[in-house]
Amino acid sequence: MSVCAANDGTGYLKIVAETDCTEFVLVSQSEFVELQSGSLQQMNETLHLLFAFDVEVFAIVELALIMAFLTSHFGGRTARWLGK
């Protein structure tokens, strides 16, 4: 049976009755073995798929930022030149 625990400020863990654990989750040995056997690997793969670095998206965003900078920079120069 897993329980939620929180640090009480003196270095000890105190069991709390929260539905969403914000600090620690204490699990039994059988639950830990179950996590190690397969579901931990599935969770790791899911996190990798969700948060993996996508080179194509980075290239698109980088190009858009460079183009926005150059357009505004030369637009400002042109406006300054026309204002003189």
C-alpha positions as CSV (number, residue, x, y, z in Angstrom):
1,M,0.0,0.0,0.0
2,S,1.5,3.3,-1.0
3,V,1.2,6.4,1.2
4,C,2.0,10.1,0.7
5,A,4.7,11.6,2.9
6,A,6.0,15.1,3.5
7,N,9.0,16.6,5.2
8,D,8.0,18.2,8.5
9,G,10.9,20.6,8.5
10,T,13.0,18.8,11.1
11,G,14.3,16.2,8.7
12,Y,11.6,13.5,9.3
13,L,8.9,12.3,7.0
14,K,5.3,12.6,8.1
15,I,2.5,10.6,6.5
16,V,-0.1,13.0,5.1
17,A,-3.6,12.4,3.9
18,E,-3.4,14.2,0.5
19,T,-4.9,12.9,-2.7
20,D,-2.1,14.5,-4.8
21,C,1.3,13.8,-3.4
22,T,3.6,16.8,-3.7
23,E,6.8,15.5,-2.0
24,F,7.2,11.7,-1.5
25,V,5.4,8.5,-2.2
26,L,6.3,5.5,0.0
27,V,5.6,2.2,-1.7
28,S,5.7,-1.4,-0.5
29,Q,8.3,-3.9,-1.7
30,S,5.8,-5.7,-3.9
31,E,4.8,-2.4,-5.6
32,F,8.4,-1.5,-6.1
33,V,9.2,-4.8,-7.8
34,E,6.1,-4.4,-10.0
35,L,7.4,-1.0,-11.0
36,Q,10.8,-2.4,-11.8
37,S,9.5,-5.3,-13.8
38,G,7.7,-3.4,-16.6
39,S,5.6,-0.4,-15.9
40,L,8.7,1.7,-15.1
41,Q,10.1,0.9,-18.5
42,Q,6.8,1.9,-20.2
43,M,6.7,5.1,-18.2
44,N,10.3,5.9,-19.2
45,E,9.5,5.3,-22.9
46,T,6.4,7.5,-22.7
47,L,8.4,10.3,-21.1
48,H,11.0,10.0,-23.8
49,L,8.4,10.2,-26.5
50,L,6.8,13.3,-24.9
51,F,9.9,15.2,-24.0
52,A,12.4,14.2,-26.6
53,F,14.3,16.9,-28.5
54,D,12.8,17.3,-32.0
55,V,15.4,18.6,-34.4
56,E,12.9,19.5,-37.1
57,V,10.8,21.6,-34.8
58,F,13.9,23.4,-33.5
59,A,15.0,24.2,-37.0
60,I,11.6,25.6,-37.9
61,V,11.5,27.8,-34.8
62,E,15.1,28.9,-35.2
63,L,14.5,29.9,-38.8
64,A,11.3,31.8,-37.9
65,L,13.1,33.7,-35.2
66,I,16.0,34.6,-37.5
67,M,13.6,35.8,-40.2
68,A,11.6,37.9,-37.7
69,F,14.8,39.5,-36.4
70,L,16.2,40.3,-39.9
71,T,12.8,41.6,-41.1
72,S,12.4,43.9,-38.2
73,H,16.0,45.0,-38.2
74,F,16.1,46.0,-41.8
75,G,12.6,47.4,-41.6
76,G,13.8,49.7,-38.8
77,R,16.9,50.7,-40.8
78,T,14.7,51.5,-43.8
79,A,12.3,53.5,-41.7
80,R,15.2,55.4,-40.2
81,W,16.7,56.1,-43.6
82,L,13.4,57.4,-44.9
83,G,12.9,59.6,-41.9
84,K,16.1,61.5,-42.5
